Amino acid sequence: MATLSSPPSSLSTLRKSFLSNSPIFPSFRCLVPQIKKSLTLKTLNPNFKILQSSAVPAAATTSEIPLPLKTRLKNGETLYGIFLLSFSPTLAEIAGLAGYDFAVVDMEHGYGGISDALPCLHALAATNTPAILRIPESSATWAKKALDLGPQGIMFPMIDGPKSARKAVSYCRFPPNGIRGSAHTVVRASSYGIDEGYLSNYSDDLLIMCQVECTDGVKNIKDIAAVEGVDCIQMGPLDLSASLGYLWDPGHKKVREVLNAAEKGVLKRAPAEGGAYLSGFAMPHDGPEKLKSRGYHMVSGAVDIGLFRNAAVEDVKKFKMSVVDGSEDDSDEKDRKDGEEKYWSE
């Protein structure tokens, strides 16, 4: 047994060892685990790409992570998505299992911020559903915090010209190509520093989306779409209608004319030739099928809160109508049982 009179090493030696390895001293790499380059996520965890769960129906899962959104767009697919404003991880998970191609976690109109968005990203990742973060404003700070979470896409609101579009792109790129702040050794986007190739490929699959939703933006839409790094133009029909003076009537003829002209401006130049893809949100008067037929490459057809609202209103309406009309017959046991079975299966 070692005694105080004969320590295995001197105090000064221990102190030097501590100082040379302490994370508060110069070596920044001490902040992250050091993993031999020969090791990969696959060798660390052979099932890294297998995101199945016994609790999830086999039909709703896949053993392989789907292709990135940018790759699917280049392959000519039309992608269908949903906006999430509730910041409910449960609803995000349901959306992913339902089969949406992507989900937009909306920090512009939803109540939540970065810390609220993260659980939704976790839920979407569990279902292999790509997440896009819509930030509240086009700023370097919001872009930095959003990108550090590692979404496949980022959506910048109120882009009104090529200058603001170039700024948005710069927020997504590290110096010297941009002004994005760097903590790539510890953030979720780089698997908390485990992905050593992050800096080499971080921009390959990132979908940069610019929202055009005002009259100035429409006038400059061709130049916005031509900005290097802008992958997709997201049309904003509600804000555009407000900008034109028709807040309560987004289906007005004048709004439709301006919207159609803007769409043609984007579609005039193919993405392969330096243009951008066209993305939009379906409206009651302008359904997803119509958007697809006009050349939209990404279509969002629903909002989680809107879906629940419609279902809740309809449920209450059905009950009250049944009470007023006396349509429920307690004596008809078969109908009652059929109704229960249908209810629980929905």
Contacts in CASP RR format, 6 or more apart in sequence:
PFRMAT RR
TARGET T0000
AUTHOR 0000-0000-0000
METHOD contacts of the structure
MODEL  1
MATLSSPPSSLSTLRKSFLSNSPIFPSFRCLVPQIKKSLTLKTLNPNFKI
LQSSAVPAAATTSEIPLPLKTRLKNGETLYGIFLLSFSPTLAEIAGLAGY
DFAVVDMEHGYGGISDALPCLHALAATNTPAILRIPESSATWAKKALDLG
PQGIMFPMIDGPKSARKAVSYCRFPPNGIRGSAHTVVRASSYGIDEGYLS
NYSDDLLIMCQVECTDGVKNIKDIAAVEGVDCIQMGPLDLSASLGYLWDP
GHKKVREVLNAAEKGVLKRAPAEGGAYLSGFAMPHDGPEKLKSRGYHMVS
GAVDIGLFRNAAVEDVKKFKMSVVDGSEDDSDEKDRKDGEEKYWSE
2 8 0 8 1.000
19 25 0 8 1.000
21 27 0 8 1.000
21 30 0 8 1.000
22 30 0 8 1.000
23 30 0 8 1.000
23 31 0 8 1.000
28 185 0 8 1.000
29 185 0 8 1.000
31 185 0 8 1.000
31 186 0 8 1.000
32 185 0 8 1.000
32 186 0 8 1.000
32 192 0 8 1.000
32 193 0 8 1.000
33 194 0 8 1.000
35 44 0 8 1.000
35 194 0 8 1.000
35 196 0 8 1.000
37 196 0 8 1.000
41 48 0 8 1.000
41 191 0 8 1.000
41 194 0 8 1.000
41 195 0 8 1.000
42 48 0 8 1.000
42 49 0 8 1.000
49 63 0 8 1.000
49 64 0 8 1.000
49 65 0 8 1.000
50 63 0 8 1.000
51 61 0 8 1.000
51 65 0 8 1.000
51 125 0 8 1.000
51 126 0 8 1.000
51 127 0 8 1.000
51 128 0 8 1.000
52 61 0 8 1.000
52 63 0 8 1.000
53 61 0 8 1.000
53 126 0 8 1.000
56 97 0 8 1.000
56 127 0 8 1.000
57 97 0 8 1.000
60 97 0 8 1.000
60 99 0 8 1.000
60 127 0 8 1.000
61 127 0 8 1.000
61 128 0 8 1.000
62 128 0 8 1.000
65 128 0 8 1.000
66 72 0 8 1.000
66 128 0 8 1.000
66 130 0 8 1.000
67 75 0 8 1.000
68 130 0 8 1.000
68 152 0 8 1.000
68 204 0 8 1.000
68 205 0 8 1.000
69 79 0 8 1.000
69 101 0 8 1.000
69 102 0 8 1.000
69 130 0 8 1.000
69 132 0 8 1.000
69 152 0 8 1.000
69 153 0 8 1.000
69 205 0 8 1.000
69 207 0 8 1.000
70 204 0 8 1.000
70 205 0 8 1.000
70 206 0 8 1.000
70 207 0 8 1.000
70 231 0 8 1.000
71 205 0 8 1.000
72 79 0 8 1.000
72 101 0 8 1.000
73 79 0 8 1.000
73 207 0 8 1.000
73 231 0 8 1.000
73 232 0 8 1.000
73 271 0 8 1.000
73 277 0 8 1.000
73 297 0 8 1.000
73 298 0 8 1.000
74 271 0 8 1.000
74 272 0 8 1.000
76 297 0 8 1.000
77 101 0 8 1.000
77 297 0 8 1.000
78 292 0 8 1.000
78 296 0 8 1.000
78 297 0 8 1.000
78 298 0 8 1.000
78 299 0 8 1.000
79 101 0 8 1.000
79 102 0 8 1.000
79 297 0 8 1.000
79 298 0 8 1.000
79 299 0 8 1.000
80 100 0 8 1.000
80 101 0 8 1.000
80 288 0 8 1.000
80 299 0 8 1.000
80 300 0 8 1.000
80 301 0 8 1.000
81 100 0 8 1.000
81 101 0 8 1.000
81 102 0 8 1.000
81 103 0 8 1.000
81 104 0 8 1.000
81 298 0 8 1.000
81 299 0 8 1.000
81 300 0 8 1.000
81 301 0 8 1.000
81 302 0 8 1.000
82 95 0 8 1.000
82 100 0 8 1.000
82 103 0 8 1.000
82 104 0 8 1.000
82 300 0 8 1.000
82 301 0 8 1.000
82 302 0 8 1.000
82 303 0 8 1.000
82 304 0 8 1.000
83 103 0 8 1.000
83 104 0 8 1.000
83 106 0 8 1.000
83 134 0 8 1.000
83 281 0 8 1.000
83 300 0 8 1.000
83 302 0 8 1.000
83 303 0 8 1.000
83 304 0 8 1.000
84 91 0 8 1.000
84 92 0 8 1.000
84 95 0 8 1.000
84 103 0 8 1.000
84 104 0 8 1.000
84 105 0 8 1.000
84 106 0 8 1.000
84 120 0 8 1.000
84 303 0 8 1.000
84 304 0 8 1.000
85 106 0 8 1.000
85 109 0 8 1.000
85 110 0 8 1.000
85 111 0 8 1.000
85 303 0 8 1.000
85 304 0 8 1.000
85 305 0 8 1.000
86 110 0 8 1.000
86 304 0 8 1.000
86 305 0 8 1.000
86 308 0 8 1.000
87 105 0 8 1.000
87 110 0 8 1.000
87 111 0 8 1.000
87 112 0 8 1.000
87 113 0 8 1.000
87 116 0 8 1.000
87 117 0 8 1.000
87 119 0 8 1.000
87 120 0 8 1.000
88 120 0 8 1.000
88 304 0 8 1.000
89 119 0 8 1.000
89 120 0 8 1.000
89 122 0 8 1.000
89 123 0 8 1.000
90 123 0 8 1.000
91 304 0 8 1.000
91 308 0 8 1.000
92 103 0 8 1.000
92 105 0 8 1.000
92 119 0 8 1.000
92 120 0 8 1.000
92 123 0 8 1.000
92 124 0 8 1.000
92 304 0 8 1.000
93 123 0 8 1.000
93 124 0 8 1.000
93 126 0 8 1.000
93 127 0 8 1.000
95 103 0 8 1.000
95 124 0 8 1.000
95 129 0 8 1.000
95 304 0 8 1.000
96 103 0 8 1.000
96 123 0 8 1.000
96 124 0 8 1.000
96 127 0 8 1.000
96 129 0 8 1.000
97 127 0 8 1.000
99 127 0 8 1.000
99 129 0 8 1.000
100 129 0 8 1.000
101 129 0 8 1.000
101 130 0 8 1.000
102 129 0 8 1.000
102 130 0 8 1.000
102 131 0 8 1.000
102 132 0 8 1.000
102 152 0 8 1.000
102 298 0 8 1.000
103 120 0 8 1.000
103 124 0 8 1.000
103 129 0 8 1.000
103 130 0 8 1.000
103 131 0 8 1.000
103 132 0 8 1.000
104 131 0 8 1.000
104 132 0 8 1.000
104 133 0 8 1.000
104 134 0 8 1.000
104 155 0 8 1.000
104 300 0 8 1.000
105 117 0 8 1.000
105 120 0 8 1.000
105 121 0 8 1.000
105 124 0 8 1.000
105 131 0 8 1.000
105 132 0 8 1.000
105 133 0 8 1.000
105 134 0 8 1.000
105 151 0 8 1.000
106 134 0 8 1.000
107 113 0 8 1.000
107 114 0 8 1.000
107 117 0 8 1.000
107 133 0 8 1.000
107 134 0 8 1.000
107 135 0 8 1.000
107 136 0 8 1.000
107 142 0 8 1.000
107 146 0 8 1.000
108 134 0 8 1.000
108 135 0 8 1.000
108 136 0 8 1.000
108 137 0 8 1.000
108 157 0 8 1.000
114 145 0 8 1.000
114 146 0 8 1.000
114 149 0 8 1.000
117 133 0 8 1.000
117 146 0 8 1.000
117 149 0 8 1.000
118 149 0 8 1.000
118 188 0 8 1.000
120 131 0 8 1.000
121 131 0 8 1.000
121 149 0 8 1.000
121 150 0 8 1.000
121 151 0 8 1.000
121 188 0 8 1.000
124 130 0 8 1.000
124 131 0 8 1.000
125 131 0 8 1.000
130 151 0 8 1.000
130 152 0 8 1.000
130 153 0 8 1.000
131 151 0 8 1.000
131 152 0 8 1.000
131 153 0 8 1.000
132 151 0 8 1.000
132 152 0 8 1.000
132 153 0 8 1.000
132 154 0 8 1.000
132 155 0 8 1.000
132 207 0 8 1.000
132 209 0 8 1.000
133 146 0 8 1.000
133 149 0 8 1.000
133 151 0 8 1.000
133 153 0 8 1.000
133 154 0 8 1.000
133 155 0 8 1.000
134 154 0 8 1.000
134 155 0 8 1.000
134 157 0 8 1.000
135 142 0 8 1.000
135 143 0 8 1.000
135 146 0 8 1.000
135 154 0 8 1.000
135 155 0 8 1.000
135 156 0 8 1.000
135 157 0 8 1.000
136 142 0 8 1.000
136 157 0 8 1.000
137 157 0 8 1.000
137 158 0 8 1.000
138 156 0 8 1.000
138 157 0 8 1.000
138 158 0 8 1.000
138 159 0 8 1.000
138 164 0 8 1.000
138 167 0 8 1.000
138 168 0 8 1.000
138 171 0 8 1.000
139 171 0 8 1.000
140 170 0 8 1.000
140 171 0 8 1.000
140 179 0 8 1.000
140 180 0 8 1.000
140 181 0 8 1.000
143 154 0 8 1.000
143 156 0 8 1.000
143 168 0 8 1.000
143 171 0 8 1.000
143 172 0 8 1.000
143 180 0 8 1.000
144 171 0 8 1.000
144 180 0 8 1.000
144 181 0 8 1.000
146 154 0 8 1.000
147 154 0 8 1.000
147 172 0 8 1.000
147 180 0 8 1.000
147 189 0 8 1.000
147 206 0 8 1.000
148 183 0 8 1.000
148 187 0 8 1.000
148 188 0 8 1.000
148 189 0 8 1.000
149 187 0 8 1.000
149 188 0 8 1.000
149 189 0 8 1.000
150 187 0 8 1.000
150 188 0 8 1.000
150 189 0 8 1.000
152 205 0 8 1.000
152 206 0 8 1.000
152 207 0 8 1.000
153 206 0 8 1.000
153 207 0 8 1.000
153 208 0 8 1.000
153 209 0 8 1.000
154 172 0 8 1.000
154 206 0 8 1.000
154 207 0 8 1.000
154 208 0 8 1.000
154 209 0 8 1.000
155 209 0 8 1.000
155 210 0 8 1.000
155 211 0 8 1.000
155 234 0 8 1.000
156 168 0 8 1.000
156 171 0 8 1.000
156 208 0 8 1.000
156 209 0 8 1.000
156 210 0 8 1.000
156 211 0 8 1.000
157 211 0 8 1.000
157 213 0 8 1.000
158 164 0 8 1.000
158 211 0 8 1.000
158 213 0 8 1.000
158 214 0 8 1.000
158 239 0 8 1.000
159 165 0 8 1.000
159 168 0 8 1.000
159 210 0 8 1.000
159 211 0 8 1.000
159 212 0 8 1.000
159 217 0 8 1.000
159 224 0 8 1.000
160 212 0 8 1.000
160 214 0 8 1.000
160 216 0 8 1.000
160 217 0 8 1.000
160 220 0 8 1.000
161 216 0 8 1.000
161 217 0 8 1.000
161 220 0 8 1.000
161 223 0 8 1.000
161 224 0 8 1.000
162 220 0 8 1.000
162 223 0 8 1.000
162 224 0 8 1.000
162 226 0 8 1.000
162 227 0 8 1.000
165 210 0 8 1.000
165 224 0 8 1.000
165 227 0 8 1.000
165 230 0 8 1.000
166 227 0 8 1.000
168 208 0 8 1.000
168 210 0 8 1.000
168 230 0 8 1.000
169 178 0 8 1.000
169 208 0 8 1.000
169 227 0 8 1.000
169 228 0 8 1.000
169 229 0 8 1.000
169 230 0 8 1.000
170 177 0 8 1.000
170 178 0 8 1.000
170 179 0 8 1.000
170 180 0 8 1.000
171 178 0 8 1.000
171 179 0 8 1.000
171 180 0 8 1.000
172 178 0 8 1.000
172 180 0 8 1.000
172 203 0 8 1.000
172 206 0 8 1.000
172 208 0 8 1.000
173 179 0 8 1.000
173 180 0 8 1.000
173 203 0 8 1.000
174 180 0 8 1.000
174 181 0 8 1.000
174 182 0 8 1.000
174 184 0 8 1.000
174 199 0 8 1.000
174 202 0 8 1.000
184 190 0 8 1.000
184 193 0 8 1.000
184 198 0 8 1.000
184 199 0 8 1.000
184 202 0 8 1.000
185 193 0 8 1.000
186 192 0 8 1.000
186 193 0 8 1.000
187 193 0 8 1.000
189 198 0 8 1.000
189 202 0 8 1.000
190 197 0 8 1.000
190 198 0 8 1.000
190 199 0 8 1.000
190 202 0 8 1.000
191 198 0 8 1.000
207 231 0 8 1.000
207 232 0 8 1.000
208 229 0 8 1.000
208 230 0 8 1.000
208 231 0 8 1.000
208 232 0 8 1.000
209 231 0 8 1.000
209 232 0 8 1.000
209 233 0 8 1.000
209 234 0 8 1.000
209 279 0 8 1.000
210 224 0 8 1.000
210 227 0 8 1.000
210 230 0 8 1.000
210 232 0 8 1.000
210 233 0 8 1.000
210 234 0 8 1.000
210 276 0 8 1.000
211 233 0 8 1.000
211 234 0 8 1.000
211 235 0 8 1.000
211 236 0 8 1.000
212 218 0 8 1.000
212 221 0 8 1.000
212 224 0 8 1.000
212 233 0 8 1.000
212 234 0 8 1.000
212 235 0 8 1.000
212 236 0 8 1.000
212 240 0 8 1.000
212 262 0 8 1.000
213 235 0 8 1.000
213 236 0 8 1.000
213 237 0 8 1.000
213 238 0 8 1.000
213 239 0 8 1.000
213 240 0 8 1.000
213 243 0 8 1.000
214 239 0 8 1.000
214 240 0 8 1.000
214 243 0 8 1.000
215 240 0 8 1.000
215 243 0 8 1.000
215 244 0 8 1.000
215 258 0 8 1.000
217 224 0 8 1.000
218 240 0 8 1.000
218 258 0 8 1.000
218 261 0 8 1.000
218 262 0 8 1.000
221 233 0 8 1.000
221 262 0 8 1.000
221 265 0 8 1.000
221 266 0 8 1.000
222 265 0 8 1.000
222 266 0 8 1.000
222 268 0 8 1.000
222 269 0 8 1.000
224 230 0 8 1.000
224 233 0 8 1.000
224 276 0 8 1.000
225 233 0 8 1.000
225 265 0 8 1.000
225 266 0 8 1.000
225 269 0 8 1.000
225 275 0 8 1.000
225 276 0 8 1.000
226 269 0 8 1.000
226 274 0 8 1.000
226 275 0 8 1.000
226 276 0 8 1.000
228 274 0 8 1.000
230 275 0 8 1.000
230 276 0 8 1.000
231 271 0 8 1.000
231 276 0 8 1.000
231 277 0 8 1.000
232 276 0 8 1.000
232 277 0 8 1.000
232 278 0 8 1.000
232 279 0 8 1.000
232 297 0 8 1.000
232 298 0 8 1.000
233 266 0 8 1.000
233 276 0 8 1.000
233 277 0 8 1.000
233 278 0 8 1.000
233 279 0 8 1.000
234 279 0 8 1.000
234 280 0 8 1.000
234 298 0 8 1.000
235 259 0 8 1.000
235 262 0 8 1.000
235 263 0 8 1.000
235 278 0 8 1.000
235 279 0 8 1.000
235 280 0 8 1.000
235 281 0 8 1.000
236 280 0 8 1.000
236 281 0 8 1.000
237 250 0 8 1.000
237 255 0 8 1.000
237 259 0 8 1.000
237 280 0 8 1.000
237 281 0 8 1.000
237 283 0 8 1.000
237 286 0 8 1.000
238 247 0 8 1.000
238 250 0 8 1.000
240 250 0 8 1.000
240 255 0 8 1.000
240 258 0 8 1.000
240 259 0 8 1.000
240 262 0 8 1.000
241 247 0 8 1.000
241 249 0 8 1.000
241 250 0 8 1.000
241 251 0 8 1.000
241 252 0 8 1.000
241 255 0 8 1.000
244 252 0 8 1.000
244 254 0 8 1.000
244 255 0 8 1.000
244 258 0 8 1.000
246 252 0 8 1.000
246 254 0 8 1.000
246 255 0 8 1.000
249 255 0 8 1.000
250 283 0 8 1.000
250 285 0 8 1.000
251 283 0 8 1.000
251 285 0 8 1.000
251 286 0 8 1.000
256 286 0 8 1.000
260 294 0 8 1.000
263 278 0 8 1.000
263 294 0 8 1.000
263 295 0 8 1.000
263 296 0 8 1.000
266 275 0 8 1.000
266 276 0 8 1.000
266 278 0 8 1.000
267 278 0 8 1.000
267 295 0 8 1.000
269 275 0 8 1.000
269 276 0 8 1.000
271 277 0 8 1.000
277 297 0 8 1.000
277 298 0 8 1.000
278 295 0 8 1.000
278 296 0 8 1.000
278 297 0 8 1.000
278 298 0 8 1.000
279 296 0 8 1.000
279 297 0 8 1.000
279 298 0 8 1.000
279 299 0 8 1.000
279 300 0 8 1.000
280 291 0 8 1.000
280 296 0 8 1.000
280 298 0 8 1.000
280 299 0 8 1.000
280 300 0 8 1.000
281 299 0 8 1.000
281 300 0 8 1.000
281 301 0 8 1.000
282 288 0 8 1.000
282 290 0 8 1.000
282 291 0 8 1.000
282 299 0 8 1.000
282 300 0 8 1.000
282 301 0 8 1.000
282 302 0 8 1.000
287 301 0 8 1.000
288 299 0 8 1.000
288 301 0 8 1.000
291 299 0 8 1.000
292 299 0 8 1.000
321 327 0 8 1.000
322 328 0 8 1.000
329 335 0 8 1.000
330 336 0 8 1.000
END
